[in-house]
Amino acid sequence: MPGYLTADELVAVVDAEAGHLLDEAERVLLADPVPTCPDWTVADLIGHLGGTHRWATAIVGRALQQNLPADEEAALLKPPADPTDLLAWFRAGAGELVNALRSAPANLQAFKFLSNAPPARQFWARRQAHETTIHRVDILAARLGRMPSTAEAAIPAQLALDGIDELVSGFVPRRSSRLRTTEPFVMVISATDATASWTISVSDKPPVVAAGADPNAQALISGTSAALYLGLWNRGDDLAENETVDALGHWREQVRIAWS
């Protein structure tokens, strides 16, 4: 099974991180800016995540074989008009998502948007675990008024490794990936606190990702599992880079995550 956490463990992460996010949200104003998402307020972020939870719940709970129709998806993604209802709306949606994931059979057949994804229940538990965790870090950034340190973000190593693998092995190789260059290079991402590394070959075509470290790579990005997780999601700076090319600069400018 791809990844480092089981589906049940990932569902538990969704549940816990949604609770942590709500705790953080009680300590900020909905109008506060989010330093790690410069165009968003706290209300924007919670509205986005609450809608994403409802979108995933519909797909998992109804075992949909394709994405929702555009009008239905738009309705689910729309937060309540009254801002005072926002946190209760988010709490309800997170609870529905956790219940849907817990109730889904191990052999769930449902729409997935990554071609090399694990089985559907694992895929959706994994995606929502990391979506929720990263946005919990964003709310923490709103409270702090800056990007949090790795220690402040408090990401467990196994969760971090699972999230790095999803990002690097699932999102980066997509045809829609913007990680491209006319001067090809090979980069390695390596955890300093675990036996885990990934090699990414970057060119003017979709990136090619392989497990393990290529000793001939032109760039090495390293850090603890948690530091890599945050840094590769552009939520942290506790990374080290040894390179003859600016691989981290390419990453910062070109890697953006979207489902489509």
C-alpha positions as MATLAB code, in Angstrom:
seq = 'MPGYLTADELVAVVDAEAGHLLDEAERVLLADPVPTCPDWTVADLIGHLGGTHRWATAIVGRALQQNLPADEEAALLKPPADPTDLLAWFRAGAGELVNALRSAPANLQAFKFLSNAPPARQFWARRQAHETTIHRVDILAARLGRMPSTAEAAIPAQLALDGIDELVSGFVPRRSSRLRTTEPFVMVISATDATASWTISVSDKPPVVAAGADPNAQALISGTSAALYLGLWNRGDDLAENETVDALGHWREQVRIAWS';
ca = [
       0.000    0.000    0.000;
       1.470    3.389   -0.915;
       2.069    5.678    1.995;
       3.093    5.440    5.602;
      -0.255    5.497    7.404;
      -3.248    3.186    7.129;
      -6.642    4.453    6.043;
      -7.929    4.239    9.614;
      -4.941    6.201   10.901;
      -5.522    8.859    8.266;
      -9.198    9.169    9.182;
      -8.099    9.718   12.779;
      -5.806   12.504   11.512;
      -8.719   14.197    9.724;
     -10.752   14.088   12.927;
      -7.942   15.349   15.160;
      -6.677   18.065   12.819;
     -10.170   19.426   12.226;
     -10.491   19.758   15.989;
      -7.100   21.466   16.263;
      -8.085   23.861   13.479;
     -11.270   24.802   15.302;
      -9.284   25.396   18.486;
      -6.942   27.734   16.578;
      -9.881   29.459   14.879;
     -11.327   30.361   18.280;
      -8.142   32.339   18.975;
      -8.212   34.542   15.860;
     -10.667   36.795   14.047;
     -12.348   35.621   10.878;
     -11.109   38.778    9.163;
      -7.456   38.145   10.102;
      -5.055   37.631    7.181;
      -3.357   34.270    6.630;
       0.385   34.831    6.035;
       0.837   31.452    4.338;
      -2.115   32.097    1.992;
      -1.611   35.805    1.194;
      -4.911   36.349   -0.604;
      -7.061   34.762    2.108;
      -8.562   35.712    5.420;
      -9.262   33.127    8.117;
     -12.894   33.078    6.945;
     -11.814   32.385    3.362;
      -9.637   29.495    4.472;
     -12.281   27.896    6.678;
     -14.855   28.313    3.930;
     -12.537   26.627    1.428;
     -11.745   23.685    3.694;
     -15.320   23.204    4.844;
     -16.435   23.046    1.229;
     -13.644   20.629    0.350;
     -14.726   18.349    3.187;
     -18.296   18.319    1.875;
     -17.097   17.601   -1.677;
     -15.079   14.595   -0.468;
     -17.973   13.408    1.704;
     -20.328   13.358   -1.283;
     -17.906   11.319   -3.376;
     -17.065    8.820   -0.635;
     -20.517    8.564    0.908;
     -22.250    8.020   -2.426;
     -19.403    6.001   -3.980;
     -19.500    8.266   -7.021;
     -17.601    7.001  -10.043;
     -16.969   10.472  -11.392;
     -16.782   13.965   -9.995;
     -19.905   15.824   -9.015;
     -21.712   17.918  -11.625;
     -20.382   21.468  -11.608;
     -23.525   23.013  -10.124;
     -23.704   20.513   -7.279;
     -20.013   20.886   -6.553;
     -20.351   24.677   -6.463;
     -23.267   24.437   -4.010;
     -21.269   22.189   -1.656;
     -18.250   24.477   -1.775;
     -20.259   27.563   -0.829;
     -19.913   28.606    2.838;
     -22.835   30.047    4.827;
     -23.740   33.657    4.126;
     -23.714   34.573    7.811;
     -20.110   34.550    9.115;
     -21.332   33.721   12.621;
     -22.431   30.326   11.286;
     -19.044   29.509    9.738;
     -17.395   27.535   12.537;
     -20.491   25.460   13.267;
     -20.837   24.780    9.535;
     -17.202   23.682    9.378;
     -17.566   21.457   12.449;
     -20.613   19.736   10.995;
     -18.939   19.141    7.646;
     -15.787   17.717    9.213;
     -17.898   15.340   11.293;
     -19.795   14.171    8.226;
     -16.520   13.554    6.393;
     -15.059   11.507    9.244;
     -18.245    9.435    9.471;
     -18.272    8.819    5.710;
     -14.633    7.732    5.684;
     -15.073    5.480    8.720;
     -18.157    3.853    7.206;
     -16.697    3.355    3.726;
     -15.746   -0.238    2.863;
     -12.089   -1.097    2.352;
     -12.857   -1.975   -1.274;
     -14.702    1.302   -1.961;
     -14.910    2.037   -5.668;
     -15.069    5.791   -6.200;
     -13.705    8.671   -8.243;
     -10.026    9.552   -7.692;
      -8.098   12.305   -9.427;
      -4.562   10.910   -9.246;
      -3.746    8.152  -11.693;
      -1.281    6.353   -9.416;
      -3.422    6.738   -6.302;
      -4.012    4.062   -3.654;
      -7.490    2.486   -3.322;
     -10.313    4.974   -2.996;
     -10.848    4.864    0.779;
      -7.125    5.253    1.401;
      -6.882    7.948   -1.261;
      -9.657   10.125    0.159;
      -8.580    9.629    3.777;
      -5.044   10.568    2.783;
      -6.024   13.595    0.726;
      -8.305   15.022    3.392;
      -5.821   14.284    6.187;
      -3.157   16.398    4.512;
      -5.582   19.060    3.279;
      -6.813   19.511    6.826;
      -3.362   19.377    8.420;
      -1.843   21.960    6.089;
      -4.744   24.334    6.579;
      -4.537   23.867   10.343;
      -0.954   25.104    9.979;
      -2.307   28.060    8.008;
      -4.665   29.011   10.847;
      -1.722   28.728   13.236;
       0.161   31.131   10.953;
      -2.773   33.542   11.158;
      -2.593   33.471   14.951;
       1.176   33.942   14.996;
       1.191   36.533   12.221;
       3.995   34.659   10.461;
       4.987   31.286    9.102;
       5.289   28.845   12.028;
       8.481   26.991   12.816;
       8.656   23.233   12.393;
       8.451   22.820   16.161;
       5.403   25.090   16.438;
       3.574   23.246   13.638;
       4.084   19.909   15.468;
       3.691   17.486   12.550;
       4.343   13.827   13.517;
       7.093   12.199   11.432;
       4.959    9.373   10.006;
       2.232   11.794    8.960;
       4.872   14.007    7.362;
       6.382   11.108    5.407;
       2.944   10.075    4.187;
       2.241   13.629    3.049;
       5.587   14.019    1.295;
       4.939   10.785   -0.570;
       1.484   11.930   -1.670;
       2.840   15.265   -2.834;
       5.944   13.967   -4.593;
       4.623   10.687   -5.989;
       1.016   11.727   -6.581;
       0.837   15.401   -7.537;
       4.276   16.259   -8.936;
       4.301   13.752  -11.867;
       0.920   14.860  -13.249;
       0.704   16.127  -16.807;
      -0.619   19.402  -15.394;
       2.495   19.824  -13.233;
       4.252   23.151  -13.715;
       7.575   21.796  -12.467;
       9.353   22.069  -15.824;
      12.609   23.413  -17.224;
      14.350   23.649  -20.587;
      17.600   22.746  -18.818;
      16.956   19.288  -17.303;
      18.217   18.386  -13.862;
      17.734   15.678  -11.238;
      16.881   16.486   -7.646;
      16.680   14.328   -4.541;
      14.429   14.928   -1.547;
      15.764   13.134    1.520;
      14.598   12.941    5.131;
      17.323   13.196    7.749;
      15.327   11.392   10.449;
      14.040    8.451    8.393;
      15.133    6.127    5.620;
      13.058    7.890    2.993;
      14.058    9.673   -0.190;
      12.658   10.472   -3.612;
      14.389   11.309   -6.901;
      12.695   13.730   -9.307;
      13.899   14.170  -12.878;
      12.827   17.591  -14.114;
      12.700   18.518  -17.811;
      10.313   20.162  -20.244;
       8.032   17.112  -19.842;
       6.084   15.937  -16.774;
       8.491   15.175  -13.920;
       9.545   11.569  -13.420;
       9.617   10.430   -9.792;
      11.330    7.366   -8.369;
      11.796    6.102   -4.826;
      15.307    6.318   -3.435;
      18.183    8.728   -3.940;
      20.082    9.054   -7.226;
      23.737    9.631   -6.246;
      24.278   11.622   -9.448;
      21.531   14.166   -8.759;
      22.400   17.829   -9.226;
      20.426   18.945   -6.154;
      19.650   17.573   -2.718;
      16.885   19.018   -0.543;
      17.014   17.629    2.983;
      15.542   18.137    6.412;
      13.576   16.299    9.034;
      10.389   14.658    7.826;
       8.302   17.436    9.371;
      10.523   20.189    7.946;
      10.336   18.667    4.468;
       6.566   18.313    4.733;
       6.103   21.951    5.613;
       8.793   23.222    3.257;
       7.556   21.321    0.222;
       4.046   22.611    0.893;
       5.607   26.101    1.017;
       4.748   26.411    4.708;
       8.256   26.269    6.157;
      11.873   27.226    5.605;
      13.739   24.693    7.748;
      15.312   22.982    4.729;
      18.873   22.482    3.574;
      19.883   22.488   -0.092;
      23.099   21.345   -1.725;
      22.990   21.998   -5.436;
      24.470   23.049   -8.722;
      20.959   24.139   -9.802;
      18.348   26.026   -7.784;
      15.919   23.134   -7.383;
      14.222   24.680   -4.378;
      13.692   27.900   -6.314;
      12.016   25.936   -9.112;
       9.851   24.184   -6.519;
       8.790   27.385   -4.798;
       7.833   29.031   -8.087;
       6.238   26.110   -9.897;
       4.692   23.558   -7.551;
       1.068   24.350   -6.793;
      -1.550   21.830   -5.728;
      -5.033   21.584   -7.238;
      -7.321   18.629   -7.716;
      -7.916   19.231  -11.444;
];
